Amino acid sequence: MISDFNYLKPGTLKEALAMFAEHDDCKVICGGQSLLIIMRQGMIAPEYLLDIKHVKELDYIKFDKNDGLKIGATTTHRSIEKSDVVKKNYPALVAMENKLASIQVRNWGTIGGNLAHADPAGDPAPVLIALKADIKVGSAKGDRAMSLEDFFVDYFETALDKGELVLEVQVPLPEPKTGAAYQKFNLLESDMGVVAVAASVTLNGGGKCKDARIILGNAGPTPKRVKRAEELLVGKAYDEGLFAEAGKIASEDCEPVADIHASEEHRRHLLGVLTKRMLKQAWEQARG
């Protein structure tokens, strides 16, 4: 049962930041897809709820070739999924959104809320980190930006300071000859992934790997970059044996936790298989 709370509904971003600074025991709600569940379970009982769902200043998708993609924090998953400009320039992001929960959830849940919740099983973070995204946050004192990779601190913990809100996700335009892929393993299509892998590969003019990113989802307290496997790929040509070796490294360097859905051993196996597959898929996209 949800405890009583005071409801705050700002009309502008400036009002939202001022209200958040004014009230100590305050949680931010936007889609509420995650927050209401943990409130109903009695895990938290805030005195105030700050509803930013209708702050229109944070609901947008903007793109240009110099600044790349900018997505406001209250933009819904469905808006990202159906965006033509995202589909054209960041197809892996659309493919990920298409598999995120259900249409009902995507119609109401927001990208900022998903990232701020910091569930290690969340879908967007691994893909966005593979795409080298930054995140912009702000408070009544001012704004700042950081790499999305540095935003996640621990299970359900972020680098947000007191009084700060997620404002925007910033994704640079991928370099030429770049491919990206994402897949999760789940028992039901609308479930969060038991594990997930996102990979991006950028090739040089000779068809060899110039840069690579491998990010594991639900394989530890935060999205996990497998830098040892990334380094293995740089300077190398297409080689499925190389992808298998990168998958082996991913299965070794992860930190999965056993639960009712899968054992640690099974999760490690899945991460190895998905890493190999996503690298192959991303590399083939990069070759065009």
Secondary structure, DSSP 4 states (H G I P E B T S, - for coil): -PPP-EEE--SSHHHHHHHHHH-SSEEEESS-TTHHHHHHTTS---SEEEE-TT-GGG--EEEETTTEEEEETT-BHHHHHT-HHHHHH-HHHHHHHHTSS-HHHHHH-BHHHHHHHT-TT-SHHHHHHHTT-EEEEEETTEEEEEEHHHHEEETTEESPPTT-EEEEEEEPPPPTTEEEEEEEE-SSTTSPPSEEEEEEEEE-TTSSEEEEEEEEESSSSS-EE-HHHHHHHTTPPP-HHHHHHHHHHHHHH------SS--HHHHHHHHHHHHHHHHHHHHHHHH-
